[in-house]
Amino acid sequence: MKTIGLCAAISLAAAGLLWAPVTGAQQKQDTPAGPSATSPANIPDAKLDAAAAAAKKVVAVSDSYEQKLSKAPDAEKEKIIDEANKAIAKAVTEQGLSVDEYVSIMKVAQNDPAVRDKLVQRLK
């Protein structure tokens, strides 16, 4: 069930932003002032807009497929996971991002409070 990994990673990255205000305060204490070494100098606003829009869709798709998966017989779970991965990839690419770009932006947002704050604002 290797395919569930992509689905879960993308979903967790998107959902993780919802907890950012709670966990962000603690991370800010441990992070030196200035830009994070793991973030690019600037992620264009258009990419942040697209990532936020994709995150909303990814969470909705993930929730839907999670429910389907929990009710499905074992014989159908692999098929549902494959459908979920395709639907999540489509939700991301429909926003003009590749899956890799989306995951990269989400990783930066998890590690960079400034980027995370920008995404959280767009998610509201």
C-alpha positions in Angstrom: 0.0 0.0 0.0 2.7 2.4 -1.0 0.3 4.7 -2.7 -1.4 5.7 0.5 1.8 7.4 1.5 1.4 10.2 -1.1 -2.2 10.7 -0.2 -1.5 10.8 3.5 1.5 13.1 3.1 -0.3 15.7 1.0 -3.4 15.6 3.3 -1.3 15.9 6.4 0.6 18.8 5.0 -2.6 20.6 4.2 -4.3 19.8 7.4 -1.2 20.7 9.4 -1.6 24.3 8.5 -4.8 24.4 10.4 -2.8 23.8 13.6 -0.2 26.4 12.7 -1.3 29.1 15.1 -1.1 26.7 18.0 2.3 25.1 17.2 3.8 28.2 15.5 4.3 30.1 18.8 6.5 27.4 20.2 8.5 27.0 16.9 9.1 30.8 16.7 10.9 30.6 20.0 13.3 28.0 18.7 13.9 29.7 15.3 16.4 32.4 14.9 15.2 35.7 13.5 15.4 36.1 9.7 14.5 33.8 6.8 14.6 30.1 7.4 17.5 28.3 5.7 15.0 25.7 4.3 12.8 28.2 2.6 13.3 29.9 -0.8 13.8 33.7 -0.6 10.3 34.2 -2.0 7.4 32.0 -3.0 5.4 34.0 -5.5 2.0 35.1 -4.2 0.3 33.3 -7.2 1.9 30.0 -6.0 0.8 30.6 -2.4 -2.8 31.4 -3.7 -2.7 28.2 -5.7 -1.3 26.1 -2.8 -4.0 27.4 -0.4 -6.8 26.7 -2.9 -5.4 23.2 -3.5 -5.1 22.6 0.2 -8.8 23.3 0.7 -9.6 20.8 -2.1 -7.1 18.2 -0.9 -8.6 18.2 2.6 -12.1 17.8 1.2 -11.1 15.0 -1.1 -9.1 13.3 1.7 -12.0 13.5 4.1 -14.4 12.0 1.5 -12.1 9.1 0.6 -11.2 8.5 4.2 -14.9 7.8 4.9 -15.1 5.6 1.8 -12.0 3.7 2.8 -13.3 3.1 6.4 -16.5 1.5 5.0 -15.0 -0.5 2.2 -14.3 -4.2 2.2 -10.6 -5.1 2.2 -10.8 -6.3 -1.4 -11.7 -2.7 -2.6 -9.4 -0.7 -0.4 -6.5 -0.6 -2.9 -8.8 0.6 -5.7 -10.2 3.4 -3.4 -6.6 4.4 -2.4 -5.7 4.7 -6.1 -8.8 6.8 -6.8 -8.0 9.0 -3.8 -4.4 9.6 -5.0 -5.7 10.5 -8.5 -8.3 12.8 -7.1 -5.8 14.6 -4.8 -3.3 14.9 -7.7 -6.1 16.4 -9.8 -7.1 18.8 -7.0 -3.5 20.1 -6.9 -2.8 20.2 -10.7 -6.2 22.0 -11.3 -4.7 24.9 -9.3 -1.7 25.1 -11.7 0.8 23.3 -9.4 2.6 20.1 -9.8 2.3 17.7 -6.9 6.0 18.2 -6.2 5.5 22.0 -6.1 2.6 21.7 -3.7 4.4 19.3 -1.4 7.4 21.6 -1.4 5.4 24.7 -0.6 3.7 22.8 2.3 7.0 21.6 3.7 8.4 25.2 3.5 5.2 26.4 5.3 5.7 23.9 8.1 9.2 25.1 8.7 8.9 28.9 7.9 6.5 30.9 10.1 6.3 33.7 7.5 5.2 31.4 4.7 2.9 29.5 7.1 1.2 32.7 8.1 0.7 33.7 4.5 -0.9 30.4 3.7 -3.1 30.4 6.8 -4.4 33.9 5.9 -5.3 32.5 2.4 -7.1 29.6 3.9 -9.5 31.7 5.9 
